[in-house]
């Protein structure tokens, strides 16, 4: 809102006619006031009654929010301004033809039921959905698309908008007309993903829905190829030469690009110089170039089982920008002085040239830490340094936890595929001391760069994690209470009370749901041009510096840091760019997370197909008005529908996230163990269905 809109909105806490407002706003003309009232009305913030009095929409029993459709015709509206009363139920006859995601104005109505709020859609304020994924069908000579989600109506496709799609193909449709009266919604097919019923077509549609494009433009590939595969000798003379130092990478066995390497050198004062050496991607990806424009658009690499959609072309990410062993590479190094207690005394940064002495893996390094004599003999030239690194990382971690950082190391499912891409195993990703050591070193570099930039008020992109919402923390406290925990939601800065729960849940299967519930209660980390701190790490300054091959914010951090250490002047354009890059990176990260999660569901469902009809021990991980979500011991999650719960009608308590039987008072709540039977698993939709398992005789 502009200044006039803001002032008018404030004035209209009490109803007033348009002509009455002029005396409070003498600097504005009647025309300007009228235009402002029209804007606020169109936006749903104010309404006018029959007596021509304007007031806040809430004053007239209305509110704005986002419409959430269901496949049963009814919907819910999530209020734009949270009021602590939950979502509003919208009956099928009161949706105002709103579609999923539309921003709407609704009027609250008295349902007579008392236990839930109901409303009716008065006006659609913003159309959200302009593209739908579905399957091509034919009915006589007519072509239409049946959306994958029953939340949307069928769309008729005019003959000149069919593209080359065939009946049964999975496609993306641009919505041209939403329908009116007896006239059906219409659309144009804009992309064909392949035959419906294949997992490949489903994956392609998920990537498309989230704006993730696999192939690179030709000009981007040409620029990447032009970077070559060897370091320009003229660059080595301009940089700090660290090629003689013992520097090595540590990554997973299946890693293909290496954007970070580490070193540790003893100092004369008894301290240690920890080096975190990051691939100097910014040297090759220059501002305004085709490579940079494409990296900005993508924002991040996207990973799903057996595949990666990279932010940068493979010729760069696996080539000249990868810190491969035994070859010269350009790096941006953070050199940090630590004592044996894990305390950082100072940090400096430099553009460097390095030569990694080994491509180590977490598995091999963990074997070295565990005293494997064969492995220690194989890598005798670095075991002493590795042991010192290990001891330093433990001290650093201890100090971080003492300052109140949360150990949110939740078990992470890993989907293993065969050569054909079929899922053959679901395991939990292991995290030994080597993984934790590298994480500690990367966190240290990220904090050091952030502190350096913030202290000087230099523009950059920060990684921020704000304090949790007290209401969400209060809800979590209610779940934790039966397990003996007392969480004071008014003191979110007291992270010790939360860490106590994380520690207690590690060794008690009954508490397994608590860490996940806590994670849901916390704010989502994001990028920002302002240094707002990181709640989970309890860090005053934090940013992402250590993965410029796969994250655009890291690339921005490199550019801005180099300006600082080379004495260049910042401009207003730098500040604006950091603000825009932070917003874009947050958006693209969310899209990547959504795509990865939805594609993982397809693989998990494909893996579970072989177990249909079998019974499993599970735990309730979510409760909704339409059923309960259960999670198996291998992290696979599925739905037990409300109608499949036995012997009663159930009411949903959204405050306690519980289903309660009206007669039996049977309760289904998060964390409760349950024996279930797998009835369906679809590699096309990713849906997995269970029913309560019959009782054993």
N, C-alpha and C positions, 0 to 999 in steps of 0.2 A: 504494500500500500504506500502511496505517496503521502506527503505531510497533511494535505487536506483530508484525504480518506481516513487517515489515522485520527485526526482531530474530530471528524464527524462521527466516526465509530465510537469514540470515547463519549461524546456528547449524547449519543443515542442509547446510553444505558437506561435512560428513561424515554418513553415515547414522546415524539414531537412532530409537528407538521413542518413541511419544508420551509414555509415562510417564517416560522419561528426561529429557525437556525441562523438566519442572516445576522441577527443582533449579536450572536456569539462569535461570528466570523466576519467582521467588518472589512477585512482585507480582501475578501473574495466576492465576486459578483454572484448574482442569483443564478446565472447560467452555469458558472463553475460549480456551485453547490448542487444544482440539479444533476449535472454530469457525474459528480462524485456519488450522489445518492443512487444513480442508475448503475454505476460500477459496483457499488457495495451490494445492491440488490441482485444484480446478475451473478455475483459471486456467492450469493446465499448467506452473506454475513448479516444483512438486515432484511426486514420485510415491512410492507405497508398494509395496514388493516383497512377495513371498509370506511373508517372515519379519516382516512388519509394520514394516519399517524405512523411514522417510521420508528422502529426499535430493533434491538438485537433479535435475531431469529429465535433465540432461546426464550425471549420474553413472550413470544407467541406460541410456545410449545413446539418449536421446530429446531432442527439441528442439521449440520452438514456432515458428511462422512463418505466412506468408500463402500460401495455395494459389493457384497460377497455372495455370489450365486451358489445354488446347489443344483444337483441333477433331479430334484423333486419339485422344482417350480418355485419354491419359496427361497428366501434369502435372508441375509443379515447385513446390517450396516454398522461398521466400526466408526464411532464418532471421531471427527477430526480433532476435536479438543477433548481429551479423555476426561470423563466426569466420575470415574470410579464405579459406574453402574453397569458396565459391560456393554456388549453389543445389543442392537435393537433388532428384534425379529420382524421380518417383512413377509406377510402372508402372500400366497401365489397371486391373488387378485389385486394386490397393492404394490406390485413392483414397478409400475409405470414404464414397463418395457426396458428397464435398466439392464445392462449387461455386466458381467463380471468385471470389476475394477473401475466402473464408472464412479465419478464423484457426483453425489446426489444431495438434494435437499429433501428432508423427510419431515412429516408431522407426526408427533407421538399421539397414539390413540389409546383409549382405555379398552383393553382386551377383555376385562371382566375376569381374567384368570389370576391376576395379582402377582404371580411368581416370576413373570418375565415382562419386559417392555416390548410393546409392539408399535409399529409405525407404518406409514404409507409414503411412497415416493411421490413428492409433489412435482419435482422437476429434476431433470438430468442437467447438471452444471457443466460437466466435462466428459466428453466421450473418451473412453480409454482404449477399448479394443478396436483396432483397425485391421487386424490380421488374425486369422484362425487356421489351425492345423486340423486336417481331416482326411477323409477317404473319398475318392471319386466314385460316384454311383450313377447308374443310368436307370431311368424310369420312362419307358417308351423312347421317344426321341429327345427327351429332356435330360440334361446333365446337371447333377447337383453334387454338393459335398456334404457329407455327414461329419460334423466336427468330432474330434477324438474325445472331447469333453461334452457331456450331456448338458453342460451349463449354457451352451450356445445353440441356437436354432440351425436347421439345415439352410444351406445357401444355394440358390439357383445360380448356375453358371451360364451366361449367354454363350452362344456357339463361337463367337469371335474372341472369347476370353478363356477358352479351354486349354490353350497352349498345346503341348503334345501329350497331355495326360491321358491315360487309359483307365478304364473301369478297374477299380481295385487299387489304384496308385495312392500313395500317401503324399499329400500336397500342402502347400501354403497358399491361402486365399486372402487377397486384399478385399476387405469389406467395402463395397461401393454404396450399398443402400441397406438400411436395417429392417426394412419392411414397414408397412402401414396398412392397417385394416386387413383385407384379404390378400394383399400383395406381399409375396414372400421376400425375405432378405436376399440380396444378390451380391455376388462377388466375382473377382477375376483371379484365376490361378496364376501365381507369380513364380512358383518353384515346384519342381517335381522331385521327391526324395527317393522314389523307388516303390517297389511293390509293397503294399500294406501287408503286414503279417511277418515282416522280416525285422530283425533287431537292427540291422544296418539302416533301414529306412527310419526307424524310431530314433536312432542316435542322430542321424542327419537332421531330423526335424527339431530335436532338442537343441542342437547347436544353432540352428537357424533362429529358433524362437528367442535365443539369448544373444543374438547378434554376433555369433562366433563364426568367422569365415576361415576355412582351412587353407585354400591356395593363396599365395602371395601375388600381388601384381607384378608384371614382368619387369617394370622399371625398378622395383624394390629388389628383385632377384639379381638384376644386372648390377646394381650398386653394391650388393653384398659380395658378388663374385669379384668385383673390382678391388675389394679390400685385400685380396691375395691370401696366402697361407703362411707367410713368414713376416717377421717383424722388420720394419724399415730401419736399417742401420743408423740413419740420421737421428732417429728417435732415442736410441740408446745413449747417445752422447748428451741428451738434454735431461736425462732422468737419473735418479738415485739408482746405482747399479747394485742389485742384491743377488746377482746370479751365483755368487760363490757361497751364499748362505744355505743352510740346511732348511729348505722350504719344501713342504709336501702337501698334497690334497688328501682329504678323507671323505669319502662319499659311500653311497650304497653300492652293492655289487652290480646293479643294473643301471647305474647312472651313465649318461652319455655325454653330458657337458659338465665342466668343473669351473664354477665361477668364484670359488674361494679356496685359498691355501693358507697354511699357518706356519709359524716359526716361533722359536723361543731361544733367546740368547742370554747367558749370564752377564751381569753388569758388574763393574768394579765396586760399586757400593753395596753389593750383596743382593740387589734387586734383580728382577728378570725383565727383559724387553720382549713383550708379546707382540708378534707381528700378525696382523690379519690382512692378507693380500687379496684384493678383489679384482677380477678381470676389468680392465679399463675399457668398458664398452663405449663410454662417451667419446673416446678417441676416434672410433669408427662410425658411430651413429651421431652425426652432427645436427645441430638445431636447424629445422626447416627443410631437411633433406627428405627424399622419399622414404628412406629407412626410418627416420624419426617420425614422420607423419603416420606411417603404418604402425609403428610401435605404440604411439600415443593412442591411436584408434583401438588397438587390441588391448592395451593396458596391462595384460598379464598373460602368461602361458596357461593353458588349460590341460589338465591331466585326467585321463580315465583309463581303466585297465588295459594295459598293453599299448596305449596310445598317448601322444601329446600333440596339442595344437600350439606350436611355439609362438612367442611374441616376436622373435627374430628368426630370419631364415637359418636353416641348419648349417649352411656354409659359414655362418658367423658363430652361432651358438655352439656348434660342435667343432668348429675350426679355429680361426685366429683369435676368437674371444674366449676359447676354452683353455684353462690352465693345464694343458696336457703335459705329461712328464717328458723330461729330457729335451725340451725345446724352449727357446726364448719366447716370453710373452710379456706384454705390457700390462701393468697393474696399477691400481690405486691402493696404497698401503696405509693402514692405521697402525702406528707404532706406539704401544702403551707400556708404561713402566709400572710394574706390580711388585709389591713385597710378598713375602711368603704367606701372609695372612689374607691375601686376596684383595688388598687395598690398592686402588689405582692412584698413582702420584701425579702423573701427567701424561699427556698424549700429544702426538704430532702426526701430521699427515703429509704424504708425498706421492708424487707420480714416480713409479719405479719400473724397472725391468727385472724380471725374475726368471728362474729356470727350476721348475719343480723337480725334485730329486726322486720322487716316488708317487705312484698313484695308489694310495692306501684305501682300504675299505673299512667300514665299521666292523665287519666281522673279523678281519685280520687284527685290527687294533684292539678289539675286545679280547682276542686270544692272547695278545701281547700283555695286556693288563692282567689277564688271568694266570699268567706265568707259563704259557705253552712254550716249552723249550725249543721245539722245532721252529715255531714262528719267530721267536726271539732271535734265534740263530740266523734265520733267513734275513731278518731286518736289523741285524746287529748295529748297523751304522746309525740307526735312529731310535733304538729302544731307550737309551738314557734320556734323550730329549722327550720322548713320548711319556716316560714315567714322570718327568718334571711337569709336563703339561697336565698330566692326570692329577697330580697333587695340587697344582695351581687351580685347576677347574673346580676341584672339590672345595677349596677355600673360597673361591669366588661365589660358588653356589650357596655356601653356608652364609656368607655375608648378605647375599641377595634375599635369602629366605628370612634372615634376621631383621631386615628392614621392612618385611611385611609382604613380599611378593607371594602370589598364589601359585601353588604347584598344580596347574590344571593339565596335568599329563594324563588325559583320559585314554583308555584303550582305543586304538584305531584299527578298524577292520581293513584287511588287505585281501584283495581279490586276485587270485593267481589264475592266469589263463594259459592254455596250451598254444602250440604253434598256429593252430587254426583260429585262435582268438576265443575259444570256448572257455568259460569259467570251470575250473576243475577243483578249486579249493578256496575256502574262506578261512583265513587265519587272522591273528592279531599281529600287527606290526611290532616287532621287538625294539626296545630302546635300552641299549646297554650303556655303560659308562662312556664309550667312545661317542655315541650319539649325543649324550648329555654334555660332554666336553665341548664338542664343536658348537652346540647350541649356546653354551655359556660364552665362548669366545665371540660368536657372532653378536650376541646381545651386548657384550662389552663394547664392540666396535660401533654398533648402532647408537648406543648411549653416548659414547665419546664424541661422535660426529655431531649428534643432536645438541649436546651441551656446548660444544665449540660454536655452533651456528647461533644458538639461542642467546648465548652470552653476548654476542656481537650484534644481535638483532638483524642478522642476515636473512634474506628470504630463502626459503626452502620448503619442502613438503615433509611434514611430520606424520608419524603414526600415532594416533591418539586413541585412548580408551578411557571414556569418561566414567564417573562414579555411577553405580547402579541406581535405577529408579527406586525410591524408598517403598513404593507400593508393590513392585515386583519382589523386592527383598522381603517385604512383610509376608507375601504369599509363600515364598520359599521357607521362611522361618516357621510357618504353620506346618509345612510338610516335615521339617526337621525335628519339630518338637517331640513327636512320639518316640523318637530314637534317643531322647535325653539331651538334645541340644537346645540351648537358649540363645537365639540370635536377636540382637537388638537392632532392628531395621533402621532406627534413627541414627545409628552410628556406622555408616558404611565404610568409614575410614579405618575402622577396627577390623582389619582383615584377619587378625589372629583367630577370631571367632569362626570365620569361614574356613580357614586352613585346618582348624581342629576337626571340622566335618570331613574335609577331604582326607585327612590322615585316618580318621576313624573308619571311613568307608572302604579303605584299601583292604582291610582284613575281615570285613563282615559282609557276606553275600547279601544279607537282608537290606543293607544300605547302598547297594550297587547303583540305585537310581539317583541318589542324592547329588553326586558330582554333575551329572547331566542336567538335573533340575537347577543346580546353582548356575551352570553355564547359561541356561536359558534366562535366568534372572539378571545376568550381567548385561551391560550395554554391548553393542556390537562395535568392535574396533573399526576405525575408518582413517582416512587421510584428511589432513587439514593444513592450511598454510600457517596456522597459529599453533604455537607450542602449548598444548593443553594437558600434557602429562599422560602417563599410561597407568591406569588403575591396577590391572592384573599384575604388572611387573613392579608396581610402586616406584616408578621412575619419573622424576620430574621432567626429564627431557628424553625423548625417544623418537627415532625415525628408522626407516629402512634404507640401508646402505649396501648390504652384503649380497644382493642377488640381482644385479642389473641385467643379466641375461634373460631373466624371466619376469621381472617386475619393473614397470615404468617409473614409479616413484623413486626407486633406487638410482635410476639413471639421472633423474632430476637432482637428487642429492649430490651425486658426483659432480655434475656441472656447477652447481651453486658452491660446493665446497672448493672446487678448483679456482673459482673466481676469488674466493676469500684468501687462499694461500698464495695466489699469484698476484695479489694486489690490484685486481681489476675492480672497477666501479660498478655497483649495481644500478639498475635503472628501474623506472616505474614499470616497464614492460616485464622485468624479471618477477616483480611482485605479482602482477596480474597473471603471468604465466603459471606461477606456483599455485595460485588460487584455482585456476582453471584445471591444472593437472591434478590437483588434489581431488576435486569433484569428479573428474573423469575417471581417475584411478579407482575411486570408491565405487562408482557405478559399474565399472568393468569387473572389479573384484567380485561384486555381488552377483553379476551375471555368470561369471566363471564358477563360483561356488554353487549356484543354482543348477547349472548344467552338469557339473561333476556329480552332484548329489542325485539328480534325476537319472543320469546314465548309470551310475552305480546301482540304482534300484533295478534297472533292466538286467544287469549282470547277476545281481543277487537272486532275482526271480528266475533267471535262466538256470542258475545253479540249483535252486530249490525244486525245480520241476521233477527231478528224479525222486523226490521224497514225498510226493503227494500221497495222502492216505496214512502217513506215519504220524505218531504222537511225539510231542516234545515238551520238555520243561521250559517254561517261559516266565517272563516277569512283565507286569503291566508298566508300560513306559509313557502312555498318554491316555487321557480320558476325554471324550467329546460327547456331544449330544447324539451322535449317530453310531457310537460304538467305542470300543477300546483298542488301543494299539498295544501289541505285545512284542517283546524282544526276546529272541532265543539266545542261548549261551554263546552262539557264534556271531552275535550282533545283527542277525537278520531280523527285520521288523515287519510285521503284518497287522492286518485288521481283523478283529472279531466284531461283526456287525451287531447292532443293537437287537435286531430281530432274532439273532442266533443265541442270545443269552437266555438260559432256560427259566421256565416256571414263573415269570413275573413280568409286570410292566415296570420300566425303570425311568426315573426322573434324573435329570442332569443338574448337579449343583456346581455352577461354574466358579463359585468362590473357593470351594474346597476341591474342585476338579474330581468329583466323585459321582458315580452312578448309584442310585439308591432304589432298591425294589420297594414298590408302593405297599405291598402286602408283607413280604418276607423281611423287609428292611435289610436285605442282603446288600453289601457295599462292594463296589469295585473301585479301587483307588490306586494311584501311582505307587509302584514299588511292591505291590502285592504279587506273590507267586501264583502261577496258574499252569495247569496242564492243558495243552491245546493240540488239535489235530489239523494238519495242513490239508486244505481242500482245493486250493487253486494257486497257481503262480504263473504270471504272464510276462514273458520276455518282450512283449510288444508294448504293454502299458506300465510294467514294473509293479503292478499290484499283486500283493500276496495276501491270501485270505485264510483265516483259521476259524475253527469253531471250538467251543470247549470240548475237551476230550471226554468220551464216555467214561464213567467210573469203572475201575477195574474190579472184576469179580474176586 
